[in-house]
Amino acid sequence: MKTKILKKKQEVINKLQAGDVHDYPLNKWFPKNSWSTERKIKFTLKKIEKYYDAELAEADAIENAEEVSEFSISVEWANSRMWGANPNATIRVGYDEFISGSISGSGYDKESTAIAGAFNQSEKLRGILYKNRGKIADKYGWDYCDYSLSGGVGSECFWRIFESCGYEVKHVASGKTYDAWIVSKK
């Protein structure tokens, strides 16, 4: 994962050092007509270094995350006048708790978006995907990814991914406004 990040960083730096600052997203922060091209490049290189250092630190945390033997997922549904039922997912790993916040809108799977939002907050959980990347890359089309779950795809897809990683998913509780699962190592 780090080599891909470093490669992307070098591509961006090479493009900037060639003097191409026009397509870079940070150009909207440049003062109009007052900065020289050299100053724009220097400013942008500083921002790129900061961004990719954070990406590398996150990748390092994911790669070195301790193994998770079990975690629980709970989804609570709250009614909204405008959007109907809105889910709020909570994932517990040991003593750590990750909460997605309320997910609203329509036209997509809100439950999977809530679960993905909570899951992606934890380096330990994302480490499951990283450590099992060989098992899931071909099967689920993950060639280059940041080892996170995407929302809106249906939570059934997540259960299949966890099972491919060697985990067992049990639906342990269900109600009108509540669902809970335990995901444990086989």
N, C-alpha and C positions, 0 to 999 in steps of 0.2 A: 504494500500500500504506500509506503514511504517513497519508493522509487518512482511510482507514478506521479506522486505529488511533486517530487523534486524535478521530474522531467517537465511537467506542466509549468512549474515555476521558471525553469530555464527557458522554455519556449517564449513565455511572456516577457522575460527580461531581454532576450535576444531581439524580440520585436521592438521593444522600447528603445534599446540601444541603437537600433537602426534608424531611430527618429520617428517612428510611427506612434504618435500619441493621440491621433484623431479617433480611432476606433475603441480606445480604452474607456471603460465606463466612468472612470474618475474624472474625465475631462469636463464633466458638467460642474465640477467644483473649482475649476480654474477661473480666476478672474478674467473677464473679457479683455483681450488685447493688452494686458499689462504684464504678463509673464513671458519671458523668453522661452524658446523650446527647451533649452538646457535646464532651466528651472523647473519646467513642467516634468521633464524626464526624471530629475532628481527627486521631486515631490512624489511622483508616481512610483519610483523604485522603492522609496521608503515605505509607502503604503503596501506595496507588493510583499516586501520583506516581512512586514508585520502580519499580513494576512496569512502568508504561507508558513510562518513560524507557528502561528496558532493552529493551522491545519496539521502540521507535523506533530505538535504536542498532543493534539487530539488523536491522531493516528497512533502515536506511541502509547497513549493511555488505553486505546482499544486493543492493540496488539499484546500489551502486557497485563490485561485485565485478568483477574483471578476467575477460575472456573465457577460457573453458577450451577448448583445442583438442583435448585428448585426456585420457582417464583410464582406469584399469584397475580391474576388479572381480574379486576372487577370493573364492571361497567354499570353505572347508575344512569337511569333515564329521567330527565325532568321535562315537564310539559312547557311548551312555549306557544303563545297565541299565534305567533307569526309562522314558526317553522315546525310546529308539531312537537314530537319528542326529540330532545337533544341529549346525546350521551356525554358522560364525563367518565373517563377511564382512570383507574388507579392501578399501578403495578408496584408490588412489594417484593423486594429482593433482600432477604435478611431483615435488617433494621432500616433499610433505605426505602423511601416511598417516592414514586414519581407520578405526578398528576397531570393530565392533559388539559384540563380546563374544559369548559362547555363548548361543544362543536355544534354549530347551527348551519342552516342552509338547506338546499335541496338539490337533487340531481346526482347524488353520489352516495356511497356507503359511509354514513357518519360514524358507525361503530368502529370500522377499521381505521378511520382517520383518528379517532380518539385513542385507540390502542397504539397506533403508530406514534402519535404525539408523545405519549407517556414512555413508550419503549425507547425511542431515540434519545431521550434525556440521559440514559445510563450507558456509560462506557462498558460496564460489565456485561450488560445484555447485548450490546452491539458486538462485544467480543465473541459471543456465541456464533454470530454470523461470520465473523472474520476467521475464527478457528475452524469452521466447517465450510469454508468457501469452496473447497474442492468438491464437496458433496452437492452444493446447491448452484454452482456457477453455470454448469451446462443445463441442468434441469430447469432452472428458473431464469436463465438469460442474464446472469450477473457477471459480465466480463469486467467492466470498470464501474465500480460503485463505491459509495462511502459506507457500506455495510450498515445500512439503516433500512427500516421498513417504510414503505410508501402507503399513505392512506388512500381511501376511496376504492380499494380493489376487492374488498370483501374479507372479513376476518377468517373465513375458511382457508384462504390462501396462506395466512400466517400459520395456521395449525399444520398445514402440509409442510411448510418450510421448517417449523420446529421439529416435526417428526423426521424429516430428512437429516436434521442435525443430531438425531439420537435422543430426542426428548419425547415424552408421552404427554398428551394434552387430555385432561379430564374436565368435563363440564360438571362442576360440583354443585352449583346452585342456580336457580332460575326463578324469576317471579315476573310480575307485571312490569315493574320498573327496575329490575336488577338481574344481572347475569354474572357468574363467577367461574373462573377456570383455574386449575392448578397445572402448571407445566413443570414436570420433573424429569430428571435424567433417567433413561431406561437402565 
